Amino acid sequence: MLKVRFRREMRREAPGPLAIPVVRGAIPLSWAEAAAAARFTGMPGRVLDLPGPAGRVLLVGAGTPASALDWEQAGAAAAGGTGRAARLTLDARGLAPEAAVALAAGACLGAWRPGRHQSVRGIRLAALDLLVDSPEAAAGPWERAAAAVRGCLLARELTAEPANHLTPKAFAARLERLAEHGIAVDVLGRKRLTRAGFGALLAVGRGSAHAPRLAVLRWRGSFAAPPVAFLGKGICFDTGGLSLKPAAGMEAMRHDMAGAAACAGAMLALALRRSPAPALAVLPLAENAIGAEAYRPGDVLRTLSGRTVEVMDTDAEGRLVLADALHWARTRFAPRAMLDLATLTGSVVTALGRHRAGLFGTDAALLAQVAAVGEAVGEPVWPLPIGRRHREDLDSDIADLKQCATGRWLPDACHAAAFLREFAGETPWAHLDIAGVATREEGEQGPDQPTGFGARLLDALVERHFEDPDRH
Amino acid sequence: MPDIAFVKPALPRSGALVLPLPEAAEGAEPASTLRQALEEATGGALARALEAAAFKGRKGQSCTLWAPGAGLSKIVAIGLGKPDELTPEAAEAAGGAIAPMIAQEREAMVAAEGMAPELGAALALGLTLRGYRFDRYRTQEKEEDRPRLERVAIATADTAAAKAAWAPMRAVADGVALARDLVSEPPNVLGPEEMAERCRGLEKLGIEVEVLGPKEMKKLGFGALLGVAQGSAREPRLVVMQWLGASGGKGKRAGGAKPVAFIGKGVTFDTGGISIKPAQGMEEMKFDMAGAGAVIGLMAALAGRKARLDAVGVVGLVENMPSGTAQRPGDVVKTYSGQTVEVINTDAEGRLVLADALWYCQERFQPRFMVDLATLTGAIIISLGHEHAGLFSNDDELAQRIMAAGKAVSEPCWRMPMGEAYDKQLKSDIADMKNVGGRPGGSITAAHFIQRFVDTRRGHMPWAHLDIAGTAWASKDLPTVPKGATGFGVRLLDRLVAEHYEG
């Protein structure tokens, strides 16, 4: 993350370019002519780069900002337009502290790039000076915002990791490092999973040389109450198993643990800002590989819940590992609510594209809260149905239920949600299918980049709805 | 379709007798007079049978007695569930459940005297809808396999009230049957011209019907619709149907009142064109005019029940074929609105037809609102499955009304999102827009394409789009829909109009 400092004035030494957010139609006088010539009006996302003897200035379109989100986008645009500069100064003087903080958050999010593994790294933006009227007034809001930003960036870092670097074991080790922030981490390996009866998770992980794990992250909070539980699909690489995926695009399947990464990010954000709410993340980590031991279509698995599942397609593995995780979370920790995040289906991408996650669940109030928070933090979702027919389609001749339906034109996202619902019991539950939004297309710049979608949403959800000790 | 009559409760002397029975509380209320008469006539056979079959009146339960005496061919008891849960929808479902049980009888009576007369009518509606059959092309069917039902008497305490409730329902059932007939017709029989002829048949109900051929459409500049049609040997048609009911059926437009408008996609067969579809399942593509079928059925329903409003139905009828004259991927067409479209995929043709039909409808009628229906995208099936139609709208009030109406008549809709980010996926390098926006959010970008032809120059135009690709055809029997064409949309939009736009 960028090193962020709030200052009253520009530093003298190498301040980097000066970015000035411009509200639509309010061009600063000194640059009015240049802006007019370039037809720059302050439209959101547009950046006008003005080199000059007194230093480089970036006019950054902020549109007509109505919310913190709009300022965040301006901050991201400023960071994106910086080019080869190690430091950026952002002029937030005259703005409310919340707007200034949103600019900084946006810049941090917009500046992030993967690339830990590049041996030659060019000059990258590393530091941000924010010019504000009162650094003291910005400090508090920034501490809050920075926690969410760091959570989001952790989710992105993890998601960006190649699968040879982030095996289930390595993923678990990374999560164990969160202990330094006061998060209790317990990792269940193959033996404990076998003893407990994680039949679905173990089956999915069986084809890989890297054994599966279940990571349980706990944040105590400051009042005694049942925790809110996050569950994240953590398939470190998804070949599809015997129902093998096509070669083209398979490299993107290193992102198939983005749900688990987002949950981890949310836990980090809660810890960094010392949230009073008790919270919990249950993250099944596995690699869905091909091997002599791999599970097969047609296999019948006994899940942790005791319910049996007929495997139809080994590439529908996410719902299997989540089934065990949901049951574990529910029976072991009796949470107030369970929210699972998963890059679960291609169907949700067909349904909602790359702009919204699919939202499913059993609790209308929780769903409404998730939807509202998603809009507020810029991680929008859209409700989708779990119909009677969706569940009927999963009836099996040989087991308690099928893992998915087969045929053409399947509402697989709805089927997956209907499947998961069977393991959520009576606990208020929401499921976010983030297959379309876990990464963002970067155009010509290369492959899709992780967004960290969900980390900020979960953090904000807890802040708004789970931190009142008298309401649970 | 059997005749439905409402009669005073009295034991019939022949045929089948159906007893819809609620789930009784312990020490239940006294049985109806008809039931008592029946028990007397059969020496208590029914009571013994119900006991033996552990019949409790639960939903889905039934019990059949063959030749129980008293001249009856059979007695069927069916469970209604808990009395306080007997909604019109549940009564319809009960009627639907009865239909296959009496299909082989010539005459049947349903003892509905324990229900409110309106619920008795709802039961008749469910029975009628479920009893629908498209058998025009069966020539070798054995007599015993053929349904024989000619007359159903619904016994009710208040025949006048039941009849009054039934009259509009019957018109709607006729509309649904018409829509189902049109969708069921094979594509060699029903092309654009033949379908337009069927529309002309609505004139006898008092509907004004105009048919535009290729010459008129060319003159008007329907470049998008004609582009789709140009590959087929069959000429396209645009049919405009007007029901002027606001003046009480005097055939005059009420002063200043704007009509409500319904627009339907009517691709009588969709091969996909040059972007041809896979062979497997292509025969299903005769259903690709189900949106138009629903609009035609709806107009028949509105006229049939003399709805007190002005309504206009516009259907664009084409056949999408590959040939030497067919439209190519890469073609740019100019729509009636003046906007240009780069055709990326000739199988995304429905939206092209709707573009011109919608614009024409607005230019000519400036309606209060527009609802279009179309079997538009496979993506909506992958999104929602076959229970819900996809609902897209620029107007929350209209959308909520459609959702509520759909729920009430068992034609549920699910609202889908729209937004600028989706609209951008339609950007073309060469024209005003592409006709497809890629796989992600495929139904949403299709809706955005259509929305670009909703004219807002005169202010807000409430518009809703129903993607019925998943709901126009049922692959298995549903409570009030036999397997096959569903007629989805007729009841929904009739209810919408009845609830909010009449009188």
Chai-1 contact restraints between the chains, C-beta under 6 A:
chainA,res_idxA,chainB,res_idxB,connection_type,confidence,min_distance_angstrom,max_distance_angstrom,comment,restraint_id
A,S347,B,I382,contact,1.0,0.0,6.0,A-B,restraint_1
A,V349,B,P440,contact,1.0,0.0,6.0,A-B,restraint_2
A,T350,B,A379,contact,1.0,0.0,6.0,A-B,restraint_3
A,T350,B,I382,contact,1.0,0.0,6.0,A-B,restraint_4
A,T350,B,R439,contact,1.0,0.0,6.0,A-B,restraint_5
A,T350,B,G442,contact,1.0,0.0,6.0,A-B,restraint_6
A,A351,B,S383,contact,1.0,0.0,6.0,A-B,restraint_7
A,L352,B,G441,contact,1.0,0.0,6.0,A-B,restraint_8
A,G353,B,P440,contact,1.0,0.0,6.0,A-B,restraint_9
A,G353,B,G441,contact,1.0,0.0,6.0,A-B,restraint_10
A,R354,B,P440,contact,1.0,0.0,6.0,A-B,restraint_11
A,H355,B,A421,contact,1.0,0.0,6.0,A-B,restraint_12
A,R356,B,P417,contact,1.0,0.0,6.0,A-B,restraint_13
A,W382,B,P417,contact,1.0,0.0,6.0,A-B,restraint_14
A,P385,B,H388,contact,1.0,0.0,6.0,A-B,restraint_15
A,P385,B,W414,contact,1.0,0.0,6.0,A-B,restraint_16
A,G387,B,E387,contact,1.0,0.0,6.0,A-B,restraint_17
A,R389,B,E387,contact,1.0,0.0,6.0,A-B,restraint_18
A,W409,B,G378,contact,1.0,0.0,6.0,A-B,restraint_19
A,W409,B,I381,contact,1.0,0.0,6.0,A-B,restraint_20
A,W409,B,I382,contact,1.0,0.0,6.0,A-B,restraint_21
A,P411,B,I382,contact,1.0,0.0,6.0,A-B,restraint_22
A,P411,B,L384,contact,1.0,0.0,6.0,A-B,restraint_23
A,P411,B,G385,contact,1.0,0.0,6.0,A-B,restraint_24
A,C414,B,G385,contact,1.0,0.0,6.0,A-B,restraint_25
